[in-house]
Amino acid sequence: MGYNLGTEELSSKSSGLFRALLAEFVGIFILNFFACAACTHANGDKTLISLAFGLSVFSVVMSIGHISGGHINPAVTAGMLAAGKISLIRAVLYVAAQCAGAFSATTALDVLIPKSYQNGLGNTGLKDGVTELQGLGFEFFLGFVLVLCVFGVCDENKPDSRFVAPLAIGLTVTLGHLGIVEYTGSSMNPARSFGTAFVTGNWNNHWIYWAGPILGGVAAALLYIQLFKAPTVNDASERYRTNADDKEMRRLDAKHDMA
């Protein structure tokens, strides 16, 4: 793992930092706008809420993942920083862009949706009987499973996984909501909770929605790169054997087609 401050990114035109920040802003705007809008009329339908968040993430990662990495979540950004995959400055700016996008989206909902239909605009909070420690534990594992999935599908030594990355990440968000939304609102995303808390003025137990997912994300990132990372094929004979196997399979497929 290598860590760097990233000051050169601020002046380098080739870093694409501005485009990446705009992508993160737009990405989480879409997430908060559509998924939190679904919360206002779900009428207790947890499946609807879960699908709204999962499909939003799927759509966003497909759309802007190639520009910024499609973090749209401070927990993912923190995991990438802990693994040495992004610089400190880029991480801080990503989180700022994510919070700004979430705030802007929730503000738009506040303007567009009549007050009588808002139902808290999807703000997260602990349900009756759930303690702060329990809430922290729930949000820790939500951040953990999300970042573990992100690292798994984005592993450079598993190139085939990248084709299903947006779907896998979106389904993981859906999974988290299906399992935990009844207890904490299933944030998984500090910026998503920040946007709704800021607009509604409800900051109850808000620290949980930052500490939990970020700690879980960092733990998952470190676990993956230390123990679960796919091995690199460095041996020349192994590479030759793999290429030979591929050629043989293509030859057999060609003979089968002719038959």
C-alpha positions in Angstrom: 0.0 0.0 0.0 1.2 3.5 -0.8 -0.2 6.7 0.5 0.2 10.2 -1.0 -1.1 13.6 -0.3 -2.1 14.3 -3.9 -1.2 18.0 -4.1 -0.1 17.5 -7.7 -3.7 16.6 -8.6 -4.9 20.1 -7.9 -2.8 21.6 -10.7 -2.6 18.7 -13.1 -5.0 18.9 -16.0 -4.5 15.3 -16.7 -5.7 14.1 -13.3 -9.3 14.7 -14.3 -10.1 15.8 -10.8 -12.7 18.4 -11.7 -14.6 15.9 -13.9 -14.4 13.3 -11.1 -15.8 15.7 -8.5 -18.6 16.7 -10.8 -19.4 13.1 -11.5 -19.5 12.4 -7.7 -21.8 15.3 -7.2 -24.2 14.3 -10.0 -24.1 10.6 -9.0 -25.2 11.1 -5.4 -27.7 13.8 -6.5 -29.4 11.1 -8.5 -29.2 8.6 -5.6 -30.7 11.0 -3.1 -33.3 12.5 -5.4 -34.9 9.3 -6.6 -34.3 6.9 -3.7 -35.3 9.4 -1.0 -38.3 10.4 -3.2 -39.4 6.7 -3.0 -39.2 6.9 0.8 -41.8 9.6 0.9 -44.5 7.4 -0.7 -43.4 3.9 0.3 -46.0 3.6 3.0 -43.9 1.1 4.9 -43.0 -0.9 1.8 -39.4 -1.9 2.6 -39.0 -3.7 -0.7 -39.8 -0.6 -2.7 -37.3 1.4 -0.7 -34.6 -1.3 -1.1 -35.0 -1.5 -4.8 -35.1 2.3 -5.2 -31.7 2.6 -3.5 -30.2 -0.4 -5.2 -31.3 0.6 -8.7 -30.2 4.1 -8.2 -26.7 3.0 -7.3 -26.7 0.5 -10.2 -27.6 3.3 -12.6 -25.1 5.8 -11.3 -22.1 3.4 -11.2 -23.0 2.4 -14.8 -23.1 6.1 -15.8 -20.1 7.7 -14.1 -18.0 4.8 -12.7 -15.5 5.3 -15.5 -14.9 9.0 -14.5 -14.6 9.0 -10.8 -14.8 5.3 -9.8 -18.4 5.8 -8.8 -17.8 6.0 -5.1 -20.8 8.3 -4.3 -20.3 7.3 -0.7 -17.7 8.5 1.9 -17.5 4.9 3.2 -16.2 3.7 -0.2 -13.9 6.7 -0.5 -12.5 6.0 3.0 -11.9 2.4 2.1 -10.1 3.4 -1.1 -8.0 5.9 0.9 -7.1 3.2 3.5 -6.0 0.9 0.7 -3.8 3.5 -0.8 -5.8 3.7 -4.1 -6.6 7.4 -4.0 -4.8 10.4 -2.5 -5.8 12.2 0.7 -6.8 15.4 -1.2 -8.9 13.6 -3.7 -10.6 11.7 -0.9 -11.4 14.9 1.0 -12.7 16.6 -2.1 -14.8 13.5 -3.1 -16.5 13.6 0.3 -17.2 17.3 0.0 -18.7 16.8 -3.5 -20.8 13.8 -2.2 -22.2 15.9 0.7 -23.0 18.8 -1.6 -24.7 16.5 -4.1 -26.8 14.9 -1.4 -27.8 18.2 0.1 -28.7 19.6 -3.3 -30.9 16.6 -4.1 -32.8 16.7 -0.8 -33.3 20.4 -1.2 -34.8 19.8 -4.6 -37.2 17.3 -3.1 -38.1 19.7 -0.3 -39.1 22.2 -3.0 -40.9 19.8 -5.3 -42.8 17.6 -2.9 -45.6 19.2 -0.9 -45.0 19.3 2.8 -47.9 16.9 3.5 -46.2 14.2 1.4 -42.6 14.5 2.5 -42.7 12.0 5.4 -39.2 13.1 6.6 -37.7 13.0 3.1 -36.2 9.6 3.8 -34.1 10.8 6.7 -32.4 8.0 8.6 -32.9 7.4 12.3 -32.8 4.6 14.9 -36.1 2.9 15.4 -37.7 2.5 18.9 -35.7 0.1 21.0 -32.5 0.2 19.0 -29.7 1.6 21.1 -26.9 3.7 19.7 -24.4 0.9 20.0 -26.7 -1.5 18.1 -27.2 1.2 15.5 -23.5 1.6 15.2 -23.1 -2.1 14.8 -25.7 -2.3 12.0 -24.2 0.6 10.1 -20.7 -0.9 10.5 -21.7 -4.1 8.8 -23.6 -2.2 6.1 -20.4 -0.3 5.2 -18.4 -3.5 5.5 -20.4 -5.6 3.1 -20.7 -2.7 0.6 -16.9 -2.0 0.5 -16.1 -5.7 0.5 -18.2 -6.0 -2.7 -16.7 -3.0 -4.3 -13.1 -4.3 -3.8 -14.1 -7.7 -4.9 -15.6 -6.7 -8.2 -13.0 -4.0 -8.9 -10.0 -6.2 -8.2 -7.5 -5.6 -11.0 -6.6 -9.3 -10.9 -10.2 -10.3 -11.6 -10.9 -8.4 -14.8 -14.0 -10.4 -15.7 -15.7 -9.2 -12.5 -15.8 -5.6 -13.8 -18.5 -6.5 -16.3 -20.9 -7.2 -13.4 -19.6 -4.6 -11.0 -22.5 -2.0 -11.2 -25.1 -4.8 -10.8 -23.2 -6.4 -8.0 -22.8 -3.2 -6.1 -26.4 -2.2 -6.7 -27.7 -5.5 -5.4 -25.5 -5.2 -2.4 -27.1 -1.9 -1.5 -30.5 -3.6 -2.0 -29.4 -6.4 0.3 -28.4 -4.0 3.0 -31.7 -2.2 2.9 -33.7 -5.4 2.8 -32.0 -6.6 6.0 -31.5 -3.4 8.1 -33.8 -0.7 6.9 -36.3 -1.5 9.7 -33.7 -0.8 12.4 -31.5 2.2 11.3 -33.0 3.3 8.0 -30.1 1.4 6.4 -28.0 4.4 5.5 -24.8 2.7 4.3 -23.8 6.1 3.1 -22.9 9.1 5.4 -23.4 11.7 2.7 -26.9 10.3 1.9 -27.8 10.8 5.6 -26.1 14.1 5.8 -28.2 15.5 2.9 -31.5 14.6 4.5 -30.5 15.6 8.1 -29.3 19.0 6.9 -32.6 19.8 5.1 -34.9 18.4 7.7 -32.9 19.7 10.6 -33.0 16.2 12.3 -29.5 15.4 13.5 -30.5 12.7 16.1 -27.7 10.1 16.4 -26.3 11.4 13.2 -22.7 10.5 14.2 -23.7 6.8 13.9 -24.3 7.3 10.2 -20.7 8.5 9.7 -18.8 6.4 12.1 -20.5 3.1 11.4 -20.2 2.9 7.5 -16.7 4.5 7.4 -15.3 2.1 10.1 -16.9 -0.8 8.3 -15.6 0.3 4.9 -12.0 0.8 6.2 -12.1 -2.7 7.9 -13.4 -4.3 4.7 -10.8 -2.6 2.5 -7.9 -3.6 4.7 -9.2 -7.2 5.1 -9.5 -7.5 1.3 -6.2 -6.2 0.3 -4.4 -8.2 3.0 -6.2 -11.6 2.8 -8.7 -11.7 0.0 -7.0 -10.0 -3.0 -6.9 -12.2 -6.1 -3.4 -13.5 -6.8 -1.4 -12.0 -9.7 -0.3 -14.5 -12.4 3.4 -13.7 -12.7 4.7 -17.1 -13.8 5.4 -17.2 -17.5 4.6 -20.9 -17.8 1.2 -20.3 -16.1 0.4 -17.5 -18.6 1.4 -19.7 -21.5 -0.7 -22.6 -20.2 -3.7 -20.3 -19.8 -3.3 -19.0 -23.4 -2.9 -22.5 -24.7 -6.0 -23.6 -23.0 -7.9 -20.7 -24.4 -6.7 -21.5 -27.9 -7.7 -25.1 -27.5 -11.2 -24.1 -26.4 -11.6 -21.8 -29.4 -10.5 -24.6 -31.7 -13.0 -27.0 -30.2 -15.8 -24.5 -30.4 -14.9 -23.9 -34.1 -15.1 -27.7 -34.8 -18.4 -27.9 -33.0 -19.8 -25.0 -35.1 -18.8 -26.7 -38.3 -20.5 -29.9 -37.2 
